[in-house]
Structure formats: structure tokens, C-alpha cells
């Protein structure tokens, strides 16, 4: 869906995951909303999970993973 704005390295601290999708990520059957932050090495797939599920930074509906607006997924996280 894109982003409302883009960050330069000087716009954020070094500890904050930048807006967008990091390197070496695998994304399958997912919707990623605006301004989401997905760190490096994240795997997003509904495979092996319930059809409908709610978690802190994502949810699954009808077998589709949804990363909501402004959510942050930490490095190496498997969904």
C-alpha cells in the first residue's frame, strides 16, 4: 500500500526499523498496510496456522496474513 512518508537515516534512530520491507524477507499470502515496518529476515506466511488468528502486530483472516498500518515486525520474526 505504500507509505505516507519516507525516512532518511537521519530521520530515525539506529534502533528503529525503517518503514518498508527489510532484506532477505519471505512474504507469502499477505497484505501489508501503509507505514508498516518489517525488519530484515522476517518470514510471513499463513502456512500451518489457523484460518483466523489475532496477534499483537498482525492477524490472519481467511488464510491471509494482514500486517496493519504502523505495525513493526522485529528482525528474524516468523509469522
PyMOL Python script that loads the backbone (N, CA, C, O; Angstrom):
from pymol import cmd

cmd.read_pdbstr("""\
ATOM      1  N   UNK A   1       0.806  -1.185   0.000  1.00  0.00           N
ATOM      2  CA  UNK A   1       0.000   0.000   0.000  1.00  0.00           C
ATOM      3  C   UNK A   1       0.852   1.254   0.000  1.00  0.00           C
ATOM      4  O   UNK A   1       0.333   2.356  -0.173  1.00  0.00           O
ATOM      5  N   UNK A   2       2.142   1.102   0.190  1.00  0.00           N
ATOM      6  CA  UNK A   2       2.995   2.286   0.182  1.00  0.00           C
ATOM      7  C   UNK A   2       3.159   2.889   1.557  1.00  0.00           C
ATOM      8  O   UNK A   2       2.888   2.243   2.569  1.00  0.00           O
ATOM      9  N   UNK A   3       3.599   4.116   1.588  1.00  0.00           N
ATOM     10  CA  UNK A   3       3.834   4.818   2.851  1.00  0.00           C
ATOM     11  C   UNK A   3       3.370   6.260   2.701  1.00  0.00           C
ATOM     12  O   UNK A   3       3.360   6.814   1.602  1.00  0.00           O
ATOM     13  N   UNK A   4       2.988   6.853   3.818  1.00  0.00           N
ATOM     14  CA  UNK A   4       2.593   8.263   3.816  1.00  0.00           C
ATOM     15  C   UNK A   4       3.808   9.170   3.680  1.00  0.00           C
ATOM     16  O   UNK A   4       3.703  10.303   3.209  1.00  0.00           O
ATOM     17  N   UNK A   5       4.973   8.654   4.103  1.00  0.00           N
ATOM     18  CA  UNK A   5       6.209   9.419   4.045  1.00  0.00           C
ATOM     19  C   UNK A   5       7.370   8.440   4.023  1.00  0.00           C
ATOM     20  O   UNK A   5       7.184   7.250   4.278  1.00  0.00           O
ATOM     21  N   UNK A   6       8.551   8.923   3.726  1.00  0.00           N
ATOM     22  CA  UNK A   6       9.750   8.102   3.717  1.00  0.00           C
ATOM     23  C   UNK A   6      10.746   8.688   4.696  1.00  0.00           C
ATOM     24  O   UNK A   6      10.782   9.897   4.921  1.00  0.00           O
ATOM     25  N   UNK A   7      11.547   7.818   5.271  1.00  0.00           N
ATOM     26  CA  UNK A   7      12.521   8.252   6.266  1.00  0.00           C
ATOM     27  C   UNK A   7      13.929   8.184   5.693  1.00  0.00           C
ATOM     28  O   UNK A   7      14.284   7.235   4.993  1.00  0.00           O
ATOM     29  N   UNK A   8      14.702   9.173   5.991  1.00  0.00           N
ATOM     30  CA  UNK A   8      16.127   9.132   5.710  1.00  0.00           C
ATOM     31  C   UNK A   8      16.804   8.603   6.958  1.00  0.00           C
ATOM     32  O   UNK A   8      16.198   8.607   8.030  1.00  0.00           O
ATOM     33  N   UNK A   9      18.036   8.152   6.851  1.00  0.00           N
ATOM     34  CA  UNK A   9      18.754   7.632   8.003  1.00  0.00           C
ATOM     35  C   UNK A   9      18.808   8.611   9.155  1.00  0.00           C
ATOM     36  O   UNK A   9      18.792   8.200  10.315  1.00  0.00           O
ATOM     37  N   UNK A  10      18.871   9.899   8.858  1.00  0.00           N
ATOM     38  CA  UNK A  10      18.941  10.912   9.910  1.00  0.00           C
ATOM     39  C   UNK A  10      17.580  11.187  10.542  1.00  0.00           C
ATOM     40  O   UNK A  10      17.510  11.822  11.595  1.00  0.00           O
ATOM     41  N   UNK A  11      16.489  10.717   9.913  1.00  0.00           N
ATOM     42  CA  UNK A  11      15.141  10.952  10.434  1.00  0.00           C
ATOM     43  C   UNK A  11      14.769  10.020  11.575  1.00  0.00           C
ATOM     44  O   UNK A  11      13.818  10.296  12.306  1.00  0.00           O
ATOM     45  N   UNK A  12      15.486   8.939  11.741  1.00  0.00           N
ATOM     46  CA  UNK A  12      15.141   7.953  12.763  1.00  0.00           C
ATOM     47  C   UNK A  12      16.407   7.528  13.495  1.00  0.00           C
ATOM     48  O   UNK A  12      17.519   7.724  13.004  1.00  0.00           O
ATOM     49  N   UNK A  13      16.225   6.952  14.655  1.00  0.00           N
ATOM     50  CA  UNK A  13      17.359   6.433  15.404  1.00  0.00           C
ATOM     51  C   UNK A  13      17.839   5.124  14.796  1.00  0.00           C
ATOM     52  O   UNK A  13      17.119   4.508  14.011  1.00  0.00           O
ATOM     53  N   UNK A  14      19.020   4.701  15.140  1.00  0.00           N
ATOM     54  CA  UNK A  14      19.580   3.473  14.580  1.00  0.00           C
ATOM     55  C   UNK A  14      18.876   2.224  15.107  1.00  0.00           C
ATOM     56  O   UNK A  14      18.993   1.157  14.503  1.00  0.00           O
ATOM     57  N   UNK A  15      18.152   2.334  16.212  1.00  0.00           N
ATOM     58  CA  UNK A  15      17.463   1.197  16.806  1.00  0.00           C
ATOM     59  C   UNK A  15      16.082   0.961  16.198  1.00  0.00           C
ATOM     60  O   UNK A  15      15.468  -0.072  16.462  1.00  0.00           O
ATOM     61  N   UNK A  16      15.586   1.887  15.396  1.00  0.00           N
ATOM     62  CA  UNK A  16      14.238   1.794  14.849  1.00  0.00           C
ATOM     63  C   UNK A  16      14.283   1.152  13.464  1.00  0.00           C
ATOM     64  O   UNK A  16      15.086   1.538  12.615  1.00  0.00           O
ATOM     65  N   UNK A  17      13.411   0.168  13.248  1.00  0.00           N
ATOM     66  CA  UNK A  17      13.295  -0.462  11.936  1.00  0.00           C
ATOM     67  C   UNK A  17      12.714   0.547  10.950  1.00  0.00           C
ATOM     68  O   UNK A  17      11.701   1.178  11.253  1.00  0.00           O
ATOM     69  N   UNK A  18      13.325   0.715   9.787  1.00  0.00           N
ATOM     70  CA  UNK A  18      12.800   1.692   8.818  1.00  0.00           C
ATOM     71  C   UNK A  18      11.468   1.244   8.221  1.00  0.00           C
ATOM     72  O   UNK A  18      11.154   0.054   8.204  1.00  0.00           O
ATOM     73  N   UNK A  19      10.697   2.198   7.739  1.00  0.00           N
ATOM     74  CA  UNK A  19       9.437   1.893   7.066  1.00  0.00           C
ATOM     75  C   UNK A  19       9.734   1.085   5.808  1.00  0.00           C
ATOM     76  O   UNK A  19      10.658   1.402   5.059  1.00  0.00           O
ATOM     77  N   UNK A  20       8.946   0.045   5.586  1.00  0.00           N
ATOM     78  CA  UNK A  20       9.109  -0.790   4.402  1.00  0.00           C
ATOM     79  C   UNK A  20       9.477  -2.212   4.778  1.00  0.00           C
ATOM     80  O   UNK A  20       9.343  -2.618   5.933  1.00  0.00           O
ATOM     81  N   UNK A  21       9.935  -2.950   3.806  1.00  0.00           N
ATOM     82  CA  UNK A  21      10.279  -4.357   3.984  1.00  0.00           C
ATOM     83  C   UNK A  21      11.788  -4.501   3.922  1.00  0.00           C
ATOM     84  O   UNK A  21      12.431  -4.028   2.985  1.00  0.00           O
ATOM     85  N   UNK A  22      12.351  -5.164   4.936  1.00  0.00           N
ATOM     86  CA  UNK A  22      13.794  -5.340   5.032  1.00  0.00           C
ATOM     87  C   UNK A  22      14.340  -6.365   4.040  1.00  0.00           C
ATOM     88  O   UNK A  22      13.610  -6.928   3.224  1.00  0.00           O
ATOM     89  N   UNK A  23      15.633  -6.582   4.143  1.00  0.00           N
ATOM     90  CA  UNK A  23      16.323  -7.530   3.266  1.00  0.00           C
ATOM     91  C   UNK A  23      16.051  -8.969   3.690  1.00  0.00           C
ATOM     92  O   UNK A  23      15.789  -9.248   4.860  1.00  0.00           O
ATOM     93  N   UNK A  24      16.119  -9.876   2.719  1.00  0.00           N
ATOM     94  CA  UNK A  24      16.005 -11.317   2.945  1.00  0.00           C
ATOM     95  C   UNK A  24      14.702 -11.718   3.626  1.00  0.00           C
ATOM     96  O   UNK A  24      14.695 -12.615   4.470  1.00  0.00           O
ATOM     97  N   UNK A  25      13.615 -11.070   3.273  1.00  0.00           N
ATOM     98  CA  UNK A  25      12.296 -11.412   3.807  1.00  0.00           C
ATOM     99  C   UNK A  25      11.573 -12.333   2.828  1.00  0.00           C
ATOM    100  O   UNK A  25      11.780 -12.265   1.617  1.00  0.00           O
ATOM    101  N   UNK A  26      10.721 -13.193   3.378  1.00  0.00           N
ATOM    102  CA  UNK A  26       9.858 -14.050   2.573  1.00  0.00           C
ATOM    103  C   UNK A  26       8.429 -13.691   2.941  1.00  0.00           C
ATOM    104  O   UNK A  26       8.047 -13.773   4.108  1.00  0.00           O
ATOM    105  N   UNK A  27       7.634 -13.294   1.949  1.00  0.00           N
ATOM    106  CA  UNK A  27       6.251 -12.884   2.199  1.00  0.00           C
ATOM    107  C   UNK A  27       5.354 -13.662   1.253  1.00  0.00           C
ATOM    108  O   UNK A  27       5.509 -13.596   0.033  1.00  0.00           O
ATOM    109  N   UNK A  28       4.396 -14.413   1.839  1.00  0.00           N
ATOM    110  CA  UNK A  28       3.502 -15.256   1.064  1.00  0.00           C
ATOM    111  C   UNK A  28       2.078 -15.072   1.567  1.00  0.00           C
ATOM    112  O   UNK A  28       1.828 -15.178   2.767  1.00  0.00           O
ATOM    113  N   UNK A  29       1.161 -14.802   0.682  1.00  0.00           N
ATOM    114  CA  UNK A  29      -0.262 -14.621   1.002  1.00  0.00           C
ATOM    115  C   UNK A  29      -0.452 -13.637   2.146  1.00  0.00           C
ATOM    116  O   UNK A  29      -0.958 -13.991   3.211  1.00  0.00           O
ATOM    117  N   UNK A  30      -0.040 -12.397   1.910  1.00  0.00           N
ATOM    118  CA  UNK A  30      -0.099 -11.364   2.947  1.00  0.00           C
ATOM    119  C   UNK A  30      -0.509 -10.018   2.363  1.00  0.00           C
ATOM    120  O   UNK A  30      -0.273  -9.725   1.191  1.00  0.00           O
ATOM    121  N   UNK A  31      -1.125  -9.217   3.214  1.00  0.00           N
ATOM    122  CA  UNK A  31      -1.432  -7.825   2.907  1.00  0.00           C
ATOM    123  C   UNK A  31      -0.650  -6.985   3.902  1.00  0.00           C
ATOM    124  O   UNK A  31      -0.768  -7.180   5.112  1.00  0.00           O
ATOM    125  N   UNK A  32       0.142  -6.061   3.402  1.00  0.00           N
ATOM    126  CA  UNK A  32       0.947  -5.202   4.267  1.00  0.00           C
ATOM    127  C   UNK A  32       0.429  -3.782   4.111  1.00  0.00           C
ATOM    128  O   UNK A  32       0.484  -3.207   3.024  1.00  0.00           O
ATOM    129  N   UNK A  33      -0.072  -3.222   5.200  1.00  0.00           N
ATOM    130  CA  UNK A  33      -0.691  -1.898   5.152  1.00  0.00           C
ATOM    131  C   UNK A  33       0.362  -0.793   5.188  1.00  0.00           C
ATOM    132  O   UNK A  33       1.557  -1.053   5.332  1.00  0.00           O
ATOM    133  N   UNK A  34      -0.111   0.447   5.053  1.00  0.00           N
ATOM    134  CA  UNK A  34       0.763   1.620   4.991  1.00  0.00           C
ATOM    135  C   UNK A  34       1.637   1.771   6.237  1.00  0.00           C
ATOM    136  O   UNK A  34       1.227   1.440   7.350  1.00  0.00           O
ATOM    137  N   UNK A  35       2.824   2.268   6.024  1.00  0.00           N
ATOM    138  CA  UNK A  35       3.774   2.624   7.080  1.00  0.00           C
ATOM    139  C   UNK A  35       4.189   1.447   7.960  1.00  0.00           C
ATOM    140  O   UNK A  35       4.672   1.653   9.073  1.00  0.00           O
ATOM    141  N   UNK A  36       4.007   0.214   7.478  1.00  0.00           N
ATOM    142  CA  UNK A  36       4.455  -0.955   8.236  1.00  0.00           C
ATOM    143  C   UNK A  36       5.979  -1.024   8.192  1.00  0.00           C
ATOM    144  O   UNK A  36       6.610  -0.593   7.227  1.00  0.00           O
ATOM    145  N   UNK A  37       6.548  -1.574   9.251  1.00  0.00           N
ATOM    146  CA  UNK A  37       7.999  -1.737   9.370  1.00  0.00           C
ATOM    147  C   UNK A  37       8.293  -3.228   9.525  1.00  0.00           C
ATOM    148  O   UNK A  37       7.979  -3.823  10.556  1.00  0.00           O
ATOM    149  N   UNK A  38       8.887  -3.820   8.514  1.00  0.00           N
ATOM    150  CA  UNK A  38       9.230  -5.234   8.553  1.00  0.00           C
ATOM    151  C   UNK A  38      10.744  -5.320   8.460  1.00  0.00           C
ATOM    152  O   UNK A  38      11.340  -4.956   7.446  1.00  0.00           O
ATOM    153  N   UNK A  39      11.355  -5.803   9.527  1.00  0.00           N
ATOM    154  CA  UNK A  39      12.819  -5.841   9.626  1.00  0.00           C
ATOM    155  C   UNK A  39      13.410  -6.945   8.742  1.00  0.00           C
ATOM    156  O   UNK A  39      12.674  -7.715   8.125  1.00  0.00           O
ATOM    157  N   UNK A  40      14.715  -7.013   8.687  1.00  0.00           N
ATOM    158  CA  UNK A  40      15.441  -7.996   7.885  1.00  0.00           C
ATOM    159  C   UNK A  40      15.161  -9.419   8.360  1.00  0.00           C
ATOM    160  O   UNK A  40      15.018  -9.668   9.557  1.00  0.00           O
ATOM    161  N   UNK A  41      15.085 -10.348   7.410  1.00  0.00           N
ATOM    162  CA  UNK A  41      14.987 -11.768   7.723  1.00  0.00           C
ATOM    163  C   UNK A  41      13.643 -12.239   8.244  1.00  0.00           C
ATOM    164  O   UNK A  41      13.571 -13.305   8.856  1.00  0.00           O
ATOM    165  N   UNK A  42      12.588 -11.494   8.029  1.00  0.00           N
ATOM    166  CA  UNK A  42      11.254 -11.870   8.510  1.00  0.00           C
ATOM    167  C   UNK A  42      10.599 -12.816   7.508  1.00  0.00           C
ATOM    168  O   UNK A  42      10.747 -12.648   6.297  1.00  0.00           O
ATOM    169  N   UNK A  43       9.875 -13.810   8.017  1.00  0.00           N
ATOM    170  CA  UNK A  43       9.102 -14.725   7.178  1.00  0.00           C
ATOM    171  C   UNK A  43       7.632 -14.542   7.523  1.00  0.00           C
ATOM    172  O   UNK A  43       7.241 -14.676   8.683  1.00  0.00           O
ATOM    173  N   UNK A  44       6.815 -14.236   6.518  1.00  0.00           N
ATOM    174  CA  UNK A  44       5.380 -14.029   6.705  1.00  0.00           C
ATOM    175  C   UNK A  44       4.640 -15.018   5.819  1.00  0.00           C
ATOM    176  O   UNK A  44       4.700 -14.920   4.593  1.00  0.00           O
ATOM    177  N   UNK A  45       3.941 -15.972   6.429  1.00  0.00           N
ATOM    178  CA  UNK A  45       3.153 -16.954   5.694  1.00  0.00           C
ATOM    179  C   UNK A  45       2.064 -17.505   6.613  1.00  0.00           C
ATOM    180  O   UNK A  45       2.305 -17.692   7.805  1.00  0.00           O
ATOM    181  N   UNK A  46       0.888 -17.764   6.085  1.00  0.00           N
ATOM    182  CA  UNK A  46      -0.170 -18.344   6.911  1.00  0.00           C
ATOM    183  C   UNK A  46      -0.058 -19.863   7.020  1.00  0.00           C
ATOM    184  O   UNK A  46      -0.861 -20.494   7.708  1.00  0.00           O
ATOM    185  N   UNK A  47       0.916 -20.447   6.358  1.00  0.00           N
ATOM    186  CA  UNK A  47       1.079 -21.896   6.315  1.00  0.00           C
ATOM    187  C   UNK A  47       1.142 -22.493   7.721  1.00  0.00           C
ATOM    188  O   UNK A  47       1.952 -22.069   8.545  1.00  0.00           O
ATOM    189  N   UNK A  48       0.279 -23.485   7.989  1.00  0.00           N
ATOM    190  CA  UNK A  48       0.289 -24.179   9.271  1.00  0.00           C
ATOM    191  C   UNK A  48      -0.352 -23.413  10.415  1.00  0.00           C
ATOM    192  O   UNK A  48      -0.215 -23.803  11.574  1.00  0.00           O
ATOM    193  N   UNK A  49      -1.045 -22.335  10.107  1.00  0.00           N
ATOM    194  CA  UNK A  49      -1.681 -21.517  11.150  1.00  0.00           C
ATOM    195  C   UNK A  49      -3.195 -21.549  10.968  1.00  0.00           C
ATOM    196  O   UNK A  49      -3.681 -21.911   9.896  1.00  0.00           O
ATOM    197  N   UNK A  50      -3.945 -21.174  12.007  1.00  0.00           N
ATOM    198  CA  UNK A  50      -5.407 -21.157  11.877  1.00  0.00           C
ATOM    199  C   UNK A  50      -5.872 -20.174  10.800  1.00  0.00           C
ATOM    200  O   UNK A  50      -5.158 -19.227  10.469  1.00  0.00           O
ATOM    201  N   UNK A  51      -7.064 -20.401  10.258  1.00  0.00           N
ATOM    202  CA  UNK A  51      -7.646 -19.511   9.247  1.00  0.00           C
ATOM    203  C   UNK A  51      -7.844 -18.097   9.779  1.00  0.00           C
ATOM    204  O   UNK A  51      -7.689 -17.124   9.041  1.00  0.00           O
ATOM    205  N   UNK A  52      -8.186 -17.985  11.061  1.00  0.00           N
ATOM    206  CA  UNK A  52      -8.423 -16.688  11.703  1.00  0.00           C
ATOM    207  C   UNK A  52      -7.669 -16.659  13.026  1.00  0.00           C
ATOM    208  O   UNK A  52      -7.837 -17.541  13.867  1.00  0.00           O
ATOM    209  N   UNK A  53      -6.838 -15.639  13.200  1.00  0.00           N
ATOM    210  CA  UNK A  53      -5.972 -15.558  14.378  1.00  0.00           C
ATOM    211  C   UNK A  53      -5.613 -14.100  14.614  1.00  0.00           C
ATOM    212  O   UNK A  53      -5.425 -13.341  13.663  1.00  0.00           O
ATOM    213  N   UNK A  54      -5.518 -13.704  15.882  1.00  0.00           N
ATOM    214  CA  UNK A  54      -5.119 -12.339  16.240  1.00  0.00           C
ATOM    215  C   UNK A  54      -3.848 -12.364  17.075  1.00  0.00           C
ATOM    216  O   UNK A  54      -3.752 -13.111  18.048  1.00  0.00           O
ATOM    217  N   UNK A  55      -2.877 -11.551  16.694  1.00  0.00           N
ATOM    218  CA  UNK A  55      -1.645 -11.377  17.464  1.00  0.00           C
ATOM    219  C   UNK A  55      -1.421  -9.881  17.650  1.00  0.00           C
ATOM    220  O   UNK A  55      -2.204  -9.064  17.165  1.00  0.00           O
ATOM    221  N   UNK A  56      -0.356  -9.528  18.351  1.00  0.00           N
ATOM    222  CA  UNK A  56      -0.108  -8.121  18.679  1.00  0.00           C
ATOM    223  C   UNK A  56       0.123  -7.249  17.441  1.00  0.00           C
ATOM    224  O   UNK A  56      -0.463  -6.173  17.330  1.00  0.00           O
ATOM    225  N   UNK A  57       0.964  -7.697  16.517  1.00  0.00           N
ATOM    226  CA  UNK A  57       1.331  -6.863  15.363  1.00  0.00           C
ATOM    227  C   UNK A  57       0.849  -7.396  14.021  1.00  0.00           C
ATOM    228  O   UNK A  57       1.241  -6.882  12.973  1.00  0.00           O
ATOM    229  N   UNK A  58       0.008  -8.415  14.044  1.00  0.00           N
ATOM    230  CA  UNK A  58      -0.538  -8.964  12.807  1.00  0.00           C
ATOM    231  C   UNK A  58      -1.786  -9.771  13.130  1.00  0.00           C
ATOM    232  O   UNK A  58      -2.054 -10.089  14.289  1.00  0.00           O
ATOM    233  N   UNK A  59      -2.538 -10.094  12.101  1.00  0.00           N
ATOM    234  CA  UNK A  59      -3.656 -11.015  12.270  1.00  0.00           C
ATOM    235  C   UNK A  59      -3.849 -11.794  10.978  1.00  0.00           C
ATOM    236  O   UNK A  59      -3.337 -11.417   9.924  1.00  0.00           O
ATOM    237  N   UNK A  60      -4.593 -12.884  11.079  1.00  0.00           N
ATOM    238  CA  UNK A  60      -4.874 -13.722   9.919  1.00  0.00           C
ATOM    239  C   UNK A  60      -6.388 -13.780   9.750  1.00  0.00           C
ATOM    240  O   UNK A  60      -7.119 -14.045  10.704  1.00  0.00           O
ATOM    241  N   UNK A  61      -6.849 -13.530   8.527  1.00  0.00           N
ATOM    242  CA  UNK A  61      -8.264 -13.613   8.190  1.00  0.00           C
ATOM    243  C   UNK A  61      -8.408 -14.424   6.909  1.00  0.00           C
ATOM    244  O   UNK A  61      -7.816 -14.105   5.877  1.00  0.00           O
ATOM    245  N   UNK A  62      -9.207 -15.476   7.003  1.00  0.00           N
ATOM    246  CA  UNK A  62      -9.464 -16.332   5.834  1.00  0.00           C
ATOM    247  C   UNK A  62      -8.170 -16.796   5.173  1.00  0.00           C
ATOM    248  O   UNK A  62      -8.091 -16.880   3.948  1.00  0.00           O
ATOM    249  N   UNK A  63      -7.155 -17.098   5.984  1.00  0.00           N
ATOM    250  CA  UNK A  63      -5.894 -17.618   5.463  1.00  0.00           C
ATOM    251  C   UNK A  63      -4.957 -16.586   4.873  1.00  0.00           C
ATOM    252  O   UNK A  63      -3.977 -16.947   4.222  1.00  0.00           O
ATOM    253  N   UNK A  64      -5.236 -15.305   5.087  1.00  0.00           N
ATOM    254  CA  UNK A  64      -4.369 -14.219   4.607  1.00  0.00           C
ATOM    255  C   UNK A  64      -3.784 -13.492   5.811  1.00  0.00           C
ATOM    256  O   UNK A  64      -4.527 -13.070   6.698  1.00  0.00           O
ATOM    257  N   UNK A  65      -2.467 -13.342   5.855  1.00  0.00           N
ATOM    258  CA  UNK A  65      -1.815 -12.591   6.936  1.00  0.00           C
ATOM    259  C   UNK A  65      -1.962 -11.106   6.637  1.00  0.00           C
ATOM    260  O   UNK A  65      -1.712 -10.663   5.516  1.00  0.00           O
ATOM    261  N   UNK A  66      -2.367 -10.342   7.644  1.00  0.00           N
ATOM    262  CA  UNK A  66      -2.502  -8.897   7.494  1.00  0.00           C
ATOM    263  C   UNK A  66      -1.567  -8.212   8.487  1.00  0.00           C
ATOM    264  O   UNK A  66      -1.662  -8.434   9.694  1.00  0.00           O
ATOM    265  N   UNK A  67      -0.669  -7.383   7.974  1.00  0.00           N
ATOM    266  CA  UNK A  67       0.193  -6.547   8.806  1.00  0.00           C
ATOM    267  C   UNK A  67      -0.464  -5.164   8.789  1.00  0.00           C
ATOM    268  O   UNK A  67      -0.443  -4.494   7.757  1.00  0.00           O
ATOM    269  N   UNK A  68      -1.049  -4.720   9.919  1.00  0.00           N
ATOM    270  CA  UNK A  68      -1.810  -3.465   9.901  1.00  0.00           C
ATOM    271  C   UNK A  68      -0.934  -2.216   9.821  1.00  0.00           C
ATOM    272  O   UNK A  68       0.285  -2.273   9.982  1.00  0.00           O
ATOM    273  N   UNK A  69      -1.590  -1.102   9.571  1.00  0.00           N
ATOM    274  CA  UNK A  69      -0.929   0.196   9.456  1.00  0.00           C
ATOM    275  C   UNK A  69      -0.081   0.479  10.693  1.00  0.00           C
ATOM    276  O   UNK A  69      -0.534   0.281  11.820  1.00  0.00           O
ATOM    277  N   UNK A  70       1.138   0.937  10.481  1.00  0.00           N
ATOM    278  CA  UNK A  70       2.096   1.338  11.516  1.00  0.00           C
ATOM    279  C   UNK A  70       2.626   0.191  12.375  1.00  0.00           C
ATOM    280  O   UNK A  70       3.260   0.446  13.398  1.00  0.00           O
ATOM    281  N   UNK A  71       2.389  -1.057  11.993  1.00  0.00           N
ATOM    282  CA  UNK A  71       2.905  -2.195  12.761  1.00  0.00           C
ATOM    283  C   UNK A  71       4.410  -2.337  12.538  1.00  0.00           C
ATOM    284  O   UNK A  71       4.937  -1.942  11.498  1.00  0.00           O
ATOM    285  N   UNK A  72       5.093  -2.911  13.535  1.00  0.00           N
ATOM    286  CA  UNK A  72       6.525  -3.200  13.432  1.00  0.00           C
ATOM    287  C   UNK A  72       6.746  -4.679  13.705  1.00  0.00           C
ATOM    288  O   UNK A  72       6.311  -5.200  14.732  1.00  0.00           O
ATOM    289  N   UNK A  73       7.422  -5.351  12.786  1.00  0.00           N
ATOM    290  CA  UNK A  73       7.773  -6.757  12.935  1.00  0.00           C
ATOM    291  C   UNK A  73       9.291  -6.813  13.118  1.00  0.00           C
ATOM    292  O   UNK A  73      10.032  -6.348  12.252  1.00  0.00           O
ATOM    293  N   UNK A  74       9.765  -7.380  14.245  1.00  0.00           N
ATOM    294  CA  UNK A  74      11.203  -7.366  14.546  1.00  0.00           C
ATOM    295  C   UNK A  74      12.026  -8.299  13.649  1.00  0.00           C
ATOM    296  O   UNK A  74      11.469  -9.176  12.989  1.00  0.00           O
ATOM    297  N   UNK A  75      13.351  -8.111  13.625  1.00  0.00           N
ATOM    298  CA  UNK A  75      14.233  -8.924  12.782  1.00  0.00           C
ATOM    299  C   UNK A  75      14.110 -10.417  13.080  1.00  0.00           C
ATOM    300  O   UNK A  75      14.026 -10.823  14.239  1.00  0.00           O
ATOM    301  N   UNK A  76      14.101 -11.226  12.024  1.00  0.00           N
ATOM    302  CA  UNK A  76      14.107 -12.672  12.163  1.00  0.00           C
ATOM    303  C   UNK A  76      12.799 -13.290  12.622  1.00  0.00           C
ATOM    304  O   UNK A  76      12.753 -14.495  12.871  1.00  0.00           O
ATOM    305  N   UNK A  77      11.743 -12.515  12.741  1.00  0.00           N
ATOM    306  CA  UNK A  77      10.454 -12.998  13.246  1.00  0.00           C
ATOM    307  C   UNK A  77       9.781 -13.887  12.206  1.00  0.00           C
ATOM    308  O   UNK A  77       9.810 -13.586  11.013  1.00  0.00           O
ATOM    309  N   UNK A  78       9.175 -14.985  12.661  1.00  0.00           N
ATOM    310  CA  UNK A  78       8.432 -15.884  11.778  1.00  0.00           C
ATOM    311  C   UNK A  78       6.957 -15.769  12.098  1.00  0.00           C
ATOM    312  O   UNK A  78       6.539 -15.985  13.235  1.00  0.00           O
ATOM    313  N   UNK A  79       6.176 -15.431  11.097  1.00  0.00           N
ATOM    314  CA  UNK A  79       4.719 -15.397  11.257  1.00  0.00           C
ATOM    315  C   UNK A  79       4.171 -16.564  10.469  1.00  0.00           C
ATOM    316  O   UNK A  79       2.958 -16.769  10.434  1.00  0.00           O
TER     317      UNK A  79
END
""", "prot")
cmd.dss("prot")
cmd.show_as("cartoon", "prot")
cmd.util.cbc("prot")
cmd.orient("prot")
